[in-house]
C-alpha cells in the first residue's frame, strides 16, 4: 500500500497493536480444538472498535512457530523477537500465545541460554484493566461459539442463552436468524429421522438410486448475447477449440459472432452446436438476494460439478448490507464454508491428473463437457481486458471450489471469491 516504506507496513503494525492490546486486556478467546476441520484453530477477540473479530491458525503451527522464533532469537536482533514484530502474523502469534501465554514466555522457552533481561528488558506486570469478551468472565473459563460460522457471539459453556437445533440437539445458535442462515450447511450434518428424510432430503442423500437418472432441466441452455461461451468441435480451425469468447449477434446462416477473450481478440462466426454454454443461471427473488443455480435449478449438483453454496451465502450477506468485499471477510467466508459434493461409488478410479489438463479438473473424466468448460475458464488470464463476465466468474469459482478430487466433505479453496464479491 501507499503506507509501505522500506519494507515497513503501517497497516500490519496497526493489526499487531490491535492483537496485542486485546491480549493485554484479556479480550481474547482461543479454541481448544480445530474450529475448522483440517484447517485450524480460531482466536476471537475485540478489535479497536469493540467488534468481535475471528482469525484462524493452523493447528500444527505451534512447533513451527517455536522453530522460527528460535531462529529469530539466534539472529541476535532484539527487534526480531519483539511482540510488535511477531504479532504482525496471526499464524505466528496465536500458536505462541496458545502454547506459552505470551511472546516473552515463548522466547525464554526456545532460547533459555540468553539473558533476555539484558537484551529486551525486564518483563513488567500487566497493568491494563481487564475487559474480557464476556463481562465477568475469568481466564480459563470455557465459552461456546454460536453455530453459525459467520457469527462470533459467545456464551458461557453452561449458559442457557443459546438454543440447540431441535432436530439433532447438537448444534447451538444465539438466535433464530443465525440458525436459519446456517441451515444450508447444517442440514448436511443434521440428524434426520426416517419420517423426515423423504420430505427433507439431504444434498448428499443417494435416495433409492434414482440419482443416476437424468435430472430435468429447469433452464434452457441459451447462448445469451454478452455472456461467455466455450468453443469446441471446430475441425477447420482446431486451435480455437477450448477458447472462451463473448457471444455476439447472430449472423447469416444461423451462425453466431464470437469475440475471443485473448490478446488477438479474433471474431469468429461459429455454429451454435460448436459452443458450450457456461451453464450458470441467476434467479432473482422478490425482496430477497439473488440465487445462483445450475441448469437443473440446483444449488449443489454433482452432475454439473457446481456448488454455489458459498457464493449464494456471499450474495445474501451483501443483500443484508454486510461488507463482504474486504480481504478479511472474504478469507473468513472461504475458510468457514466447505464443498458439499462427494464422488459417487466407483468414481475414485478417475482421480488422476491427465496431461494437458489443470489440477482443478482432477476426477472429471466422466463429465467431459464440464471438464472442458472448466479448463477453458481456468486458462483465461486475469487481465482487465480479458475479465470474464459475471456468470462465467461465478462458474469459475464454483468449479474450482470443488475440483472433484475428494470423496469426503472438503474445505473450499475459492481463489476468485473476492472477484465475485466485487462484482455482486
BELTA-V950561 format. One line per field, one symbol per residue. ss: DSSP state (a for helix, b for strand, c for the rest). Layout:
ss->???
This chain:
ss->ccccbccbcaaaaaaaaaaaaaaacccbbbcccccbcccbbbbbbbcccccbbbbbbcccaaaaaaaaaaaaaacccaaaacaaaacccaaaaaaaaaaaccaaaaaaaacccccaaaaaccccccccccccccccccccccbbbccccccccbbbccccccbbcccccccbbccaaaaaaaaaaacccccccaaaaccccccccccccaaacccccccccccccccbbbbccccccaaacccbbbbbbbcaaacbbbbbccccccbbbbcaaabbbcccbbbbcccccbbbbccccccbbccccbbcaaaaaaaaaaacccccccaaaaaaaaaacbbcccccccaaaaccccccccaaaccccccaaaaaaaaaaaaccccaaacccaaaaaaaaaaaaacccccccbbcccccaaaaaaac
